[in-house]
Amino acid sequence: MVEATWQALRFDPVMQAYYRSHQGKDVKRILIKVARKLLSRIHAVIRTETPYQIGVIS
C-alpha cells in the first residue's frame, strides 16, 4: 500500500493536494492518511465496478 501511495502522490492531483494540506506534520502519519484515502477509493472501485479515475474527488 505504501508504494501505491507514493505512486498516487506522483500522478493524482487530488491526492497531492490532500498530502499538501497536511504538511508540517509527521510524514509517516501523512502517508498513512493518504494510504487510507487510497484504500477507500480502491474499495469504491471494487464495490461500484467502475474504473479508477485520476483526479476525481471521492
mmJSON file of the N, C-alpha and C atoms, coordinates in Angstrom:
{"data_MODEL":{"atom_site":{
"group_PDB":["ATOM","ATOM","ATOM","ATOM","ATOM","ATOM","ATOM","ATOM","ATOM","ATOM","ATOM","ATOM","ATOM","ATOM","ATOM","ATOM","ATOM","ATOM","ATOM","ATOM","ATOM","ATOM","ATOM","ATOM","ATOM","ATOM","ATOM","ATOM","ATOM","ATOM","ATOM","ATOM","ATOM","ATOM","ATOM","ATOM","ATOM","ATOM","ATOM","ATOM","ATOM","ATOM","ATOM","ATOM","ATOM","ATOM","ATOM","ATOM","ATOM","ATOM","ATOM","ATOM","ATOM","ATOM","ATOM","ATOM","ATOM","ATOM","ATOM","ATOM","ATOM","ATOM","ATOM","ATOM","ATOM","ATOM","ATOM","ATOM","ATOM","ATOM","ATOM","ATOM","ATOM","ATOM","ATOM","ATOM","ATOM","ATOM","ATOM","ATOM","ATOM","ATOM","ATOM","ATOM","ATOM","ATOM","ATOM","ATOM","ATOM","ATOM","ATOM","ATOM","ATOM","ATOM","ATOM","ATOM","ATOM","ATOM","ATOM","ATOM","ATOM","ATOM","ATOM","ATOM","ATOM","ATOM","ATOM","ATOM","ATOM","ATOM","ATOM","ATOM","ATOM","ATOM","ATOM","ATOM","ATOM","ATOM","ATOM","ATOM","ATOM","ATOM","ATOM","ATOM","ATOM","ATOM","ATOM","ATOM","ATOM","ATOM","ATOM","ATOM","ATOM","ATOM","ATOM","ATOM","ATOM","ATOM","ATOM","ATOM","ATOM","ATOM","ATOM","ATOM","ATOM","ATOM","ATOM","ATOM","ATOM","ATOM","ATOM","ATOM","ATOM","ATOM","ATOM","ATOM","ATOM","ATOM","ATOM","ATOM","ATOM","ATOM","ATOM","ATOM","ATOM","ATOM","ATOM","ATOM","ATOM","ATOM","ATOM","ATOM","ATOM","ATOM"],
"id":[1,2,3,4,5,6,7,8,9,10,11,12,13,14,15,16,17,18,19,20,21,22,23,24,25,26,27,28,29,30,31,32,33,34,35,36,37,38,39,40,41,42,43,44,45,46,47,48,49,50,51,52,53,54,55,56,57,58,59,60,61,62,63,64,65,66,67,68,69,70,71,72,73,74,75,76,77,78,79,80,81,82,83,84,85,86,87,88,89,90,91,92,93,94,95,96,97,98,99,100,101,102,103,104,105,106,107,108,109,110,111,112,113,114,115,116,117,118,119,120,121,122,123,124,125,126,127,128,129,130,131,132,133,134,135,136,137,138,139,140,141,142,143,144,145,146,147,148,149,150,151,152,153,154,155,156,157,158,159,160,161,162,163,164,165,166,167,168,169,170,171,172,173,174],
"type_symbol":["N","C","C","N","C","C","N","C","C","N","C","C","N","C","C","N","C","C","N","C","C","N","C","C","N","C","C","N","C","C","N","C","C","N","C","C","N","C","C","N","C","C","N","C","C","N","C","C","N","C","C","N","C","C","N","C","C","N","C","C","N","C","C","N","C","C","N","C","C","N","C","C","N","C","C","N","C","C","N","C","C","N","C","C","N","C","C","N","C","C","N","C","C","N","C","C","N","C","C","N","C","C","N","C","C","N","C","C","N","C","C","N","C","C","N","C","C","N","C","C","N","C","C","N","C","C","N","C","C","N","C","C","N","C","C","N","C","C","N","C","C","N","C","C","N","C","C","N","C","C","N","C","C","N","C","C","N","C","C","N","C","C","N","C","C","N","C","C","N","C","C","N","C","C"],
"label_atom_id":["N","CA","C","N","CA","C","N","CA","C","N","CA","C","N","CA","C","N","CA","C","N","CA","C","N","CA","C","N","CA","C","N","CA","C","N","CA","C","N","CA","C","N","CA","C","N","CA","C","N","CA","C","N","CA","C","N","CA","C","N","CA","C","N","CA","C","N","CA","C","N","CA","C","N","CA","C","N","CA","C","N","CA","C","N","CA","C","N","CA","C","N","CA","C","N","CA","C","N","CA","C","N","CA","C","N","CA","C","N","CA","C","N","CA","C","N","CA","C","N","CA","C","N","CA","C","N","CA","C","N","CA","C","N","CA","C","N","CA","C","N","CA","C","N","CA","C","N","CA","C","N","CA","C","N","CA","C","N","CA","C","N","CA","C","N","CA","C","N","CA","C","N","CA","C","N","CA","C","N","CA","C","N","CA","C","N","CA","C","N","CA","C","N","CA","C","N","CA","C","N","CA","C"],
"label_alt_id":[null,null,null,null,null,null,null,null,null,null,null,null,null,null,null,null,null,null,null,null,null,null,null,null,null,null,null,null,null,null,null,null,null,null,null,null,null,null,null,null,null,null,null,null,null,null,null,null,null,null,null,null,null,null,null,null,null,null,null,null,null,null,null,null,null,null,null,null,null,null,null,null,null,null,null,null,null,null,null,null,null,null,null,null,null,null,null,null,null,null,null,null,null,null,null,null,null,null,null,null,null,null,null,null,null,null,null,null,null,null,null,null,null,null,null,null,null,null,null,null,null,null,null,null,null,null,null,null,null,null,null,null,null,null,null,null,null,null,null,null,null,null,null,null,null,null,null,null,null,null,null,null,null,null,null,null,null,null,null,null,null,null,null,null,null,null,null,null,null,null,null,null,null,null],
"label_comp_id":["MET","MET","MET","VAL","VAL","VAL","GLU","GLU","GLU","ALA","ALA","ALA","THR","THR","THR","TRP","TRP","TRP","GLN","GLN","GLN","ALA","ALA","ALA","LEU","LEU","LEU","ARG","ARG","ARG","PHE","PHE","PHE","ASP","ASP","ASP","PRO","PRO","PRO","VAL","VAL","VAL","MET","MET","MET","GLN","GLN","GLN","ALA","ALA","ALA","TYR","TYR","TYR","TYR","TYR","TYR","ARG","ARG","ARG","SER","SER","SER","HIS","HIS","HIS","GLN","GLN","GLN","GLY","GLY","GLY","LYS","LYS","LYS","ASP","ASP","ASP","VAL","VAL","VAL","LYS","LYS","LYS","ARG","ARG","ARG","ILE","ILE","ILE","LEU","LEU","LEU","ILE","ILE","ILE","LYS","LYS","LYS","VAL","VAL","VAL","ALA","ALA","ALA","ARG","ARG","ARG","LYS","LYS","LYS","LEU","LEU","LEU","LEU","LEU","LEU","SER","SER","SER","ARG","ARG","ARG","ILE","ILE","ILE","HIS","HIS","HIS","ALA","ALA","ALA","VAL","VAL","VAL","ILE","ILE","ILE","ARG","ARG","ARG","THR","THR","THR","GLU","GLU","GLU","THR","THR","THR","PRO","PRO","PRO","TYR","TYR","TYR","GLN","GLN","GLN","ILE","ILE","ILE","GLY","GLY","GLY","VAL","VAL","VAL","ILE","ILE","ILE","SER","SER","SER"],
"label_asym_id":["A","A","A","A","A","A","A","A","A","A","A","A","A","A","A","A","A","A","A","A","A","A","A","A","A","A","A","A","A","A","A","A","A","A","A","A","A","A","A","A","A","A","A","A","A","A","A","A","A","A","A","A","A","A","A","A","A","A","A","A","A","A","A","A","A","A","A","A","A","A","A","A","A","A","A","A","A","A","A","A","A","A","A","A","A","A","A","A","A","A","A","A","A","A","A","A","A","A","A","A","A","A","A","A","A","A","A","A","A","A","A","A","A","A","A","A","A","A","A","A","A","A","A","A","A","A","A","A","A","A","A","A","A","A","A","A","A","A","A","A","A","A","A","A","A","A","A","A","A","A","A","A","A","A","A","A","A","A","A","A","A","A","A","A","A","A","A","A","A","A","A","A","A","A"],
"label_entity_id":["1","1","1","1","1","1","1","1","1","1","1","1","1","1","1","1","1","1","1","1","1","1","1","1","1","1","1","1","1","1","1","1","1","1","1","1","1","1","1","1","1","1","1","1","1","1","1","1","1","1","1","1","1","1","1","1","1","1","1","1","1","1","1","1","1","1","1","1","1","1","1","1","1","1","1","1","1","1","1","1","1","1","1","1","1","1","1","1","1","1","1","1","1","1","1","1","1","1","1","1","1","1","1","1","1","1","1","1","1","1","1","1","1","1","1","1","1","1","1","1","1","1","1","1","1","1","1","1","1","1","1","1","1","1","1","1","1","1","1","1","1","1","1","1","1","1","1","1","1","1","1","1","1","1","1","1","1","1","1","1","1","1","1","1","1","1","1","1","1","1","1","1","1","1"],
"label_seq_id":[1,1,1,2,2,2,3,3,3,4,4,4,5,5,5,6,6,6,7,7,7,8,8,8,9,9,9,10,10,10,11,11,11,12,12,12,13,13,13,14,14,14,15,15,15,16,16,16,17,17,17,18,18,18,19,19,19,20,20,20,21,21,21,22,22,22,23,23,23,24,24,24,25,25,25,26,26,26,27,27,27,28,28,28,29,29,29,30,30,30,31,31,31,32,32,32,33,33,33,34,34,34,35,35,35,36,36,36,37,37,37,38,38,38,39,39,39,40,40,40,41,41,41,42,42,42,43,43,43,44,44,44,45,45,45,46,46,46,47,47,47,48,48,48,49,49,49,50,50,50,51,51,51,52,52,52,53,53,53,54,54,54,55,55,55,56,56,56,57,57,57,58,58,58],
"pdbx_PDB_ins_code":[null,null,null,null,null,null,null,null,null,null,null,null,null,null,null,null,null,null,null,null,null,null,null,null,null,null,null,null,null,null,null,null,null,null,null,null,null,null,null,null,null,null,null,null,null,null,null,null,null,null,null,null,null,null,null,null,null,null,null,null,null,null,null,null,null,null,null,null,null,null,null,null,null,null,null,null,null,null,null,null,null,null,null,null,null,null,null,null,null,null,null,null,null,null,null,null,null,null,null,null,null,null,null,null,null,null,null,null,null,null,null,null,null,null,null,null,null,null,null,null,null,null,null,null,null,null,null,null,null,null,null,null,null,null,null,null,null,null,null,null,null,null,null,null,null,null,null,null,null,null,null,null,null,null,null,null,null,null,null,null,null,null,null,null,null,null,null,null,null,null,null,null,null,null],
"Cartn_x":[0.829,0.0,0.868,2.0,2.858,3.39,3.814,4.32,3.212,2.013,0.883,0.561,0.742,0.508,1.494,2.771,3.77,3.412,2.941,2.558,1.336,0.395,-0.781,-0.369,0.587,1.063,1.78,2.399,3.106,2.147,1.046,0.215,-1.184,-1.679,-3.061,-3.07,-3.546,-3.535,-4.392,-5.453,-6.297,-5.544,-4.845,-4.044,-2.887,-2.299,-1.222,-1.736,-2.905,-3.489,-3.796,-4.282,-4.579,-3.287,-2.237,-0.93,-0.417,-0.498,-0.003,-0.814,-2.085,-2.915,-2.504,-1.776,-1.328,0.162,0.826,2.259,2.552,3.732,4.113,3.933,3.264,3.058,4.05,4.006,4.875,4.592,5.648,5.495,4.886,5.3,4.76,3.258,2.831,1.392,0.604,1.193,0.526,0.383,1.45,1.386,0.298,0.135,-0.932,-2.301,-2.466,-3.731,-4.02,-2.991,-3.169,-3.444,-2.741,-2.963,-4.394,-4.881,-6.261,-7.261,-6.993,-7.858,-7.801,-6.605,-6.45,-7.183,-7.096,-7.796,-9.316,-9.806,-11.242,-11.63,-10.754,-11.02,-11.004,-10.054,-9.975,-11.247,-11.698,-12.928,-14.122,-14.18,-15.28,-15.229,-14.036,-13.883,-14.39,-14.024,-14.47,-15.977,-16.486,-17.917,-18.788,-18.398,-19.23,-18.863,-17.759,-17.286,-17.061,-16.508,-16.149,-14.638,-14.055,-12.598,-12.138,-10.921,-10.308,-10.015,-10.359,-10.103,-9.188,-8.063,-7.11,-7.702,-7.577,-8.009,-9.47,-10.197,-11.606,-11.742,-12.444,-12.632,-13.656,-13.288,-14.231,-14.633],
"Cartn_y":[-1.195,0.0,1.253,1.19,2.37,2.736,1.738,2.011,2.57,2.036,2.547,3.986,4.288,5.648,6.62,6.224,7.095,7.343,6.323,6.498,7.406,7.242,8.119,9.567,9.78,11.141,11.723,10.888,11.369,11.776,11.049,11.228,11.785,11.744,12.167,13.53,14.575,15.914,16.041,15.282,15.34,14.769,13.669,13.075,14.005,14.656,15.609,16.754,17.266,18.359,17.903,16.689,16.143,16.022,15.546,15.429,16.801,17.757,19.104,19.782,19.453,20.079,19.637,18.539,18.029,18.259,19.001,19.212,19.944,19.687,20.247,19.237,18.141,17.073,15.948,14.906,13.753,13.1,12.946,12.437,11.044,10.204,8.838,8.837,9.722,9.812,10.324,11.253,11.775,10.666,9.874,8.764,7.764,7.516,6.605,7.192,8.503,9.159,9.032,9.269,9.174,7.725,6.775,5.356,4.945,5.452,5.135,5.709,6.923,7.533,6.713,6.274,5.448,4.122,3.534,2.285,2.468,3.611,3.906,3.992,4.587,4.667,3.282,2.449,1.086,0.319,0.473,-0.199,0.278,1.584,2.128,1.601,1.466,0.938,-0.498,-1.292,-2.692,-2.774,-1.966,-2.008,-1.553,-0.481,0.063,-0.462,-1.218,-1.789,-0.724,0.417,1.477,1.647,2.063,2.228,3.404,3.301,4.375,5.543,6.737,7.935,8.86,9.199,10.071,11.471,12.066,13.435,13.616,12.54,12.644,12.576,13.515,13.558,12.511,11.748,10.728,10.993],
"Cartn_z":[0.0,0.0,0.0,0.693,0.772,-0.605,-1.364,-2.715,-3.609,-3.487,-4.257,-3.85,-2.583,-2.097,-2.723,-2.788,-3.429,-4.895,-5.591,-6.992,-7.122,-6.223,-6.237,-6.011,-5.135,-4.878,-6.092,-6.877,-8.065,-9.176,-9.337,-10.519,-10.287,-9.082,-8.817,-8.126,-8.808,-8.216,-6.953,-6.845,-5.651,-4.45,-4.661,-3.588,-3.196,-4.187,-3.911,-3.043,-3.368,-2.587,-1.164,-1.025,0.305,1.115,0.472,1.131,1.556,0.666,0.964,2.058,2.162,3.188,4.592,4.688,5.983,6.22,5.34,5.512,6.808,7.342,8.62,9.735,9.431,10.402,10.097,10.865,10.674,9.315,8.507,7.139,7.135,8.064,8.106,8.384,9.254,9.556,8.355,7.633,6.432,5.401,5.223,4.262,4.637,5.911,6.363,6.026,6.214,5.865,4.372,3.539,2.092,1.694,2.307,2.008,2.359,3.472,3.867,2.857,2.382,1.37,0.072,-0.302,-1.496,-1.335,-0.159,0.102,0.002,0.445,0.309,-1.159,-1.957,-3.397,-4.035,-3.635,-4.168,-3.818,-2.592,-2.171,-3.0,-3.27,-4.072,-5.501,-6.047,-7.413,-7.469,-6.488,-6.457,-6.253,-5.322,-4.992,-6.155,-6.845,-7.915,-9.299,-9.364,-10.635,-11.7,-11.289,-12.224,-12.212,-13.326,-13.35,-12.494,-12.009,-11.218,-12.132,-11.703,-12.492,-11.722,-12.319,-11.674,-11.568,-10.405,-10.206,-9.878,-9.649,-9.314,-7.803,-7.225,-5.778,-5.381,-4.341,-3.862,-2.444],
"occupancy":[1.0,1.0,1.0,1.0,1.0,1.0,1.0,1.0,1.0,1.0,1.0,1.0,1.0,1.0,1.0,1.0,1.0,1.0,1.0,1.0,1.0,1.0,1.0,1.0,1.0,1.0,1.0,1.0,1.0,1.0,1.0,1.0,1.0,1.0,1.0,1.0,1.0,1.0,1.0,1.0,1.0,1.0,1.0,1.0,1.0,1.0,1.0,1.0,1.0,1.0,1.0,1.0,1.0,1.0,1.0,1.0,1.0,1.0,1.0,1.0,1.0,1.0,1.0,1.0,1.0,1.0,1.0,1.0,1.0,1.0,1.0,1.0,1.0,1.0,1.0,1.0,1.0,1.0,1.0,1.0,1.0,1.0,1.0,1.0,1.0,1.0,1.0,1.0,1.0,1.0,1.0,1.0,1.0,1.0,1.0,1.0,1.0,1.0,1.0,1.0,1.0,1.0,1.0,1.0,1.0,1.0,1.0,1.0,1.0,1.0,1.0,1.0,1.0,1.0,1.0,1.0,1.0,1.0,1.0,1.0,1.0,1.0,1.0,1.0,1.0,1.0,1.0,1.0,1.0,1.0,1.0,1.0,1.0,1.0,1.0,1.0,1.0,1.0,1.0,1.0,1.0,1.0,1.0,1.0,1.0,1.0,1.0,1.0,1.0,1.0,1.0,1.0,1.0,1.0,1.0,1.0,1.0,1.0,1.0,1.0,1.0,1.0,1.0,1.0,1.0,1.0,1.0,1.0,1.0,1.0,1.0,1.0,1.0,1.0],
"B_iso_or_equiv":[0.0,0.0,0.0,0.0,0.0,0.0,0.0,0.0,0.0,0.0,0.0,0.0,0.0,0.0,0.0,0.0,0.0,0.0,0.0,0.0,0.0,0.0,0.0,0.0,0.0,0.0,0.0,0.0,0.0,0.0,0.0,0.0,0.0,0.0,0.0,0.0,0.0,0.0,0.0,0.0,0.0,0.0,0.0,0.0,0.0,0.0,0.0,0.0,0.0,0.0,0.0,0.0,0.0,0.0,0.0,0.0,0.0,0.0,0.0,0.0,0.0,0.0,0.0,0.0,0.0,0.0,0.0,0.0,0.0,0.0,0.0,0.0,0.0,0.0,0.0,0.0,0.0,0.0,0.0,0.0,0.0,0.0,0.0,0.0,0.0,0.0,0.0,0.0,0.0,0.0,0.0,0.0,0.0,0.0,0.0,0.0,0.0,0.0,0.0,0.0,0.0,0.0,0.0,0.0,0.0,0.0,0.0,0.0,0.0,0.0,0.0,0.0,0.0,0.0,0.0,0.0,0.0,0.0,0.0,0.0,0.0,0.0,0.0,0.0,0.0,0.0,0.0,0.0,0.0,0.0,0.0,0.0,0.0,0.0,0.0,0.0,0.0,0.0,0.0,0.0,0.0,0.0,0.0,0.0,0.0,0.0,0.0,0.0,0.0,0.0,0.0,0.0,0.0,0.0,0.0,0.0,0.0,0.0,0.0,0.0,0.0,0.0,0.0,0.0,0.0,0.0,0.0,0.0,0.0,0.0,0.0,0.0,0.0,0.0],
"pdbx_formal_charge":[null,null,null,null,null,null,null,null,null,null,null,null,null,null,null,null,null,null,null,null,null,null,null,null,null,null,null,null,null,null,null,null,null,null,null,null,null,null,null,null,null,null,null,null,null,null,null,null,null,null,null,null,null,null,null,null,null,null,null,null,null,null,null,null,null,null,null,null,null,null,null,null,null,null,null,null,null,null,null,null,null,null,null,null,null,null,null,null,null,null,null,null,null,null,null,null,null,null,null,null,null,null,null,null,null,null,null,null,null,null,null,null,null,null,null,null,null,null,null,null,null,null,null,null,null,null,null,null,null,null,null,null,null,null,null,null,null,null,null,null,null,null,null,null,null,null,null,null,null,null,null,null,null,null,null,null,null,null,null,null,null,null,null,null,null,null,null,null,null,null,null,null,null,null],
"auth_seq_id":[1,1,1,2,2,2,3,3,3,4,4,4,5,5,5,6,6,6,7,7,7,8,8,8,9,9,9,10,10,10,11,11,11,12,12,12,13,13,13,14,14,14,15,15,15,16,16,16,17,17,17,18,18,18,19,19,19,20,20,20,21,21,21,22,22,22,23,23,23,24,24,24,25,25,25,26,26,26,27,27,27,28,28,28,29,29,29,30,30,30,31,31,31,32,32,32,33,33,33,34,34,34,35,35,35,36,36,36,37,37,37,38,38,38,39,39,39,40,40,40,41,41,41,42,42,42,43,43,43,44,44,44,45,45,45,46,46,46,47,47,47,48,48,48,49,49,49,50,50,50,51,51,51,52,52,52,53,53,53,54,54,54,55,55,55,56,56,56,57,57,57,58,58,58],
"auth_comp_id":["MET","MET","MET","VAL","VAL","VAL","GLU","GLU","GLU","ALA","ALA","ALA","THR","THR","THR","TRP","TRP","TRP","GLN","GLN","GLN","ALA","ALA","ALA","LEU","LEU","LEU","ARG","ARG","ARG","PHE","PHE","PHE","ASP","ASP","ASP","PRO","PRO","PRO","VAL","VAL","VAL","MET","MET","MET","GLN","GLN","GLN","ALA","ALA","ALA","TYR","TYR","TYR","TYR","TYR","TYR","ARG","ARG","ARG","SER","SER","SER","HIS","HIS","HIS","GLN","GLN","GLN","GLY","GLY","GLY","LYS","LYS","LYS","ASP","ASP","ASP","VAL","VAL","VAL","LYS","LYS","LYS","ARG","ARG","ARG","ILE","ILE","ILE","LEU","LEU","LEU","ILE","ILE","ILE","LYS","LYS","LYS","VAL","VAL","VAL","ALA","ALA","ALA","ARG","ARG","ARG","LYS","LYS","LYS","LEU","LEU","LEU","LEU","LEU","LEU","SER","SER","SER","ARG","ARG","ARG","ILE","ILE","ILE","HIS","HIS","HIS","ALA","ALA","ALA","VAL","VAL","VAL","ILE","ILE","ILE","ARG","ARG","ARG","THR","THR","THR","GLU","GLU","GLU","THR","THR","THR","PRO","PRO","PRO","TYR","TYR","TYR","GLN","GLN","GLN","ILE","ILE","ILE","GLY","GLY","GLY","VAL","VAL","VAL","ILE","ILE","ILE","SER","SER","SER"],
"auth_asym_id":["A","A","A","A","A","A","A","A","A","A","A","A","A","A","A","A","A","A","A","A","A","A","A","A","A","A","A","A","A","A","A","A","A","A","A","A","A","A","A","A","A","A","A","A","A","A","A","A","A","A","A","A","A","A","A","A","A","A","A","A","A","A","A","A","A","A","A","A","A","A","A","A","A","A","A","A","A","A","A","A","A","A","A","A","A","A","A","A","A","A","A","A","A","A","A","A","A","A","A","A","A","A","A","A","A","A","A","A","A","A","A","A","A","A","A","A","A","A","A","A","A","A","A","A","A","A","A","A","A","A","A","A","A","A","A","A","A","A","A","A","A","A","A","A","A","A","A","A","A","A","A","A","A","A","A","A","A","A","A","A","A","A","A","A","A","A","A","A","A","A","A","A","A","A"],
"auth_atom_id":["N","CA","C","N","CA","C","N","CA","C","N","CA","C","N","CA","C","N","CA","C","N","CA","C","N","CA","C","N","CA","C","N","CA","C","N","CA","C","N","CA","C","N","CA","C","N","CA","C","N","CA","C","N","CA","C","N","CA","C","N","CA","C","N","CA","C","N","CA","C","N","CA","C","N","CA","C","N","CA","C","N","CA","C","N","CA","C","N","CA","C","N","CA","C","N","CA","C","N","CA","C","N","CA","C","N","CA","C","N","CA","C","N","CA","C","N","CA","C","N","CA","C","N","CA","C","N","CA","C","N","CA","C","N","CA","C","N","CA","C","N","CA","C","N","CA","C","N","CA","C","N","CA","C","N","CA","C","N","CA","C","N","CA","C","N","CA","C","N","CA","C","N","CA","C","N","CA","C","N","CA","C","N","CA","C","N","CA","C","N","CA","C","N","CA","C","N","CA","C","N","CA","C"],
"pdbx_PDB_model_num":[1,1,1,1,1,1,1,1,1,1,1,1,1,1,1,1,1,1,1,1,1,1,1,1,1,1,1,1,1,1,1,1,1,1,1,1,1,1,1,1,1,1,1,1,1,1,1,1,1,1,1,1,1,1,1,1,1,1,1,1,1,1,1,1,1,1,1,1,1,1,1,1,1,1,1,1,1,1,1,1,1,1,1,1,1,1,1,1,1,1,1,1,1,1,1,1,1,1,1,1,1,1,1,1,1,1,1,1,1,1,1,1,1,1,1,1,1,1,1,1,1,1,1,1,1,1,1,1,1,1,1,1,1,1,1,1,1,1,1,1,1,1,1,1,1,1,1,1,1,1,1,1,1,1,1,1,1,1,1,1,1,1,1,1,1,1,1,1,1,1,1,1,1,1]
}}}
